[in-house]
Amino acid sequence: MTMVLAVFSAGIGGSFQTGYNMSIINAPTMEVQAFINETWTIRNGTNLQSGLLKLLWSVIVSVFTLGGLLGTWLGGYMAGKYGRKGTLLLVNVFTLAGSVFMGASKPAGIFELLIVGRFLVGLHAELCKYDFRWRYGGLEDNASQLLAKNGKKTE
């Protein structure tokens, strides 16, 4: 049972958030680009140039990693100030706010909310990974301890 819990916490609390959010953005590429172009046309009265559309799309995709970079820097500070459990509870605000921003972007007609939302979700994903690494000291070490019959680390 301990191994099952360790695997689920490693998958969901570790790299799952980052992997899911990095890959999920590729599926709706055409829809999001059409939304950006439509919003730009409503605002400015002209279609968006292809190069600028690609630039905006690239920013939306890559800003997740910039949020992750900031999350790496803030991880130790927040864990020291609020404790590990407090940090894990507090960082949920980032993902909820990011989800609200991304969900509200189309009804509001503001594609920039996608950028802000992806940044906040990236911040959350890396803060969760940072806390997981800090708490468990690396999954490989713990998996070897959990799998050892005598409870001692195997080399």
C-alpha positions in Angstrom: 0.0 0.0 0.0 2.9 2.4 0.8 4.3 1.9 -2.7 1.0 2.6 -4.3 0.7 5.9 -2.4 4.3 6.8 -3.3 3.6 6.2 -7.0 0.4 8.3 -7.0 2.0 11.1 -5.1 5.0 11.1 -7.4 2.9 11.1 -10.5 0.3 13.7 -9.5 2.4 15.7 -7.1 5.6 15.5 -9.1 5.9 15.7 -12.9 2.3 15.1 -13.9 1.3 18.7 -13.7 4.1 19.9 -15.8 3.8 17.1 -18.4 0.1 17.5 -18.8 0.2 21.2 -19.1 3.0 21.2 -21.6 1.3 18.6 -23.8 -2.4 19.7 -23.6 -1.7 23.1 -25.3 -0.9 21.4 -28.6 -4.3 19.9 -29.2 -6.3 23.1 -29.6 -3.7 25.0 -31.6 -6.0 25.9 -34.5 -8.9 26.9 -32.3 -6.8 29.2 -30.1 -5.1 30.8 -33.1 -8.5 31.4 -34.6 -9.7 33.0 -31.3 -6.6 35.2 -31.2 -7.1 36.3 -34.8 -10.8 36.9 -34.3 -10.2 39.0 -31.2 -7.5 41.0 -32.9 -9.8 41.6 -35.9 -12.6 42.9 -33.6 -10.2 45.2 -31.7 -8.2 46.6 -34.7 -10.4 46.0 -37.7 -7.7 44.1 -39.6 -6.5 40.5 -39.6 -3.5 39.6 -37.6 -0.3 39.0 -39.6 0.9 35.4 -39.8 4.3 36.2 -38.1 2.6 38.1 -35.2 0.1 35.3 -34.7 2.9 32.8 -34.5 4.7 35.0 -32.0 1.6 35.3 -29.8 1.0 31.6 -30.0 4.6 30.9 -29.0 4.3 33.3 -26.0 1.1 31.5 -24.9 2.9 28.1 -25.1 6.2 29.1 -23.6 5.0 31.3 -20.8 4.2 28.2 -18.8 7.9 27.5 -18.5 8.6 31.0 -17.3 6.1 30.5 -14.6 7.9 27.3 -13.8 11.2 29.1 -13.6 9.7 31.6 -11.1 8.2 28.7 -9.2 11.6 27.1 -8.8 13.0 30.3 -7.3 10.0 30.8 -5.0 9.8 27.1 -3.8 12.4 27.2 -1.1 11.3 30.6 0.2 7.7 29.7 0.4 8.3 26.3 2.0 10.5 28.0 4.6 8.0 30.7 5.3 4.7 28.8 5.2 5.9 25.2 5.7 5.6 22.4 3.2 1.9 21.8 3.9 1.0 25.5 4.0 2.9 26.0 0.7 1.0 23.1 -1.0 -2.3 24.6 0.1 -1.3 28.1 -0.8 -0.1 27.4 -4.3 -3.5 26.0 -5.2 -4.6 29.7 -5.5 -2.2 30.0 -8.5 -3.8 27.2 -10.4 -7.3 28.2 -9.6 -6.7 31.8 -10.6 -4.9 30.6 -13.8 -7.8 28.3 -14.6 -10.3 31.1 -14.1 -8.2 33.5 -16.4 -7.9 30.9 -19.1 -11.6 29.9 -18.9 -12.7 33.6 -19.0 -10.5 34.5 -21.9 -12.9 33.5 -24.7 -16.1 34.8 -23.1 -14.4 38.1 -22.3 -12.7 38.3 -25.7 -9.2 38.8 -24.2 -6.6 36.4 -25.4 -4.0 37.9 -23.1 -5.7 36.1 -20.2 -4.4 32.9 -21.7 -0.9 34.2 -21.2 -1.5 35.2 -17.6 -3.3 31.9 -16.9 -0.6 29.7 -18.3 2.0 31.6 -16.4 0.1 31.0 -13.1 -0.4 27.4 -13.8 3.3 27.0 -14.6 4.1 28.7 -11.3 1.8 26.2 -9.5 3.2 23.1 -11.3 6.8 23.9 -10.5 6.0 24.9 -6.9 4.3 21.5 -6.4 7.3 19.7 -8.0 9.7 21.7 -5.8 7.9 20.8 -2.6 7.7 17.1 -3.7 11.4 17.0 -4.3 12.2 18.8 -1.1 9.9 16.6 1.0 10.9 13.2 -0.4 14.5 13.9 -1.5 14.2 12.2 -4.8 11.8 9.5 -5.9 14.5 7.0 -6.8 15.9 6.9 -3.2 12.5 6.4 -1.7 11.4 3.8 -4.2 14.4 1.7 -3.5 13.7 2.0 0.3 10.0 1.2 -0.2 10.8 -1.9 -2.4 13.5 -3.3 0.0 12.1 -6.0 2.1 14.1 -5.1 5.2 13.3 -1.4 4.9 16.9 -0.4 4.3 18.1 1.4 1.2 19.4 -0.9 -1.6 22.3 0.2 -3.7 
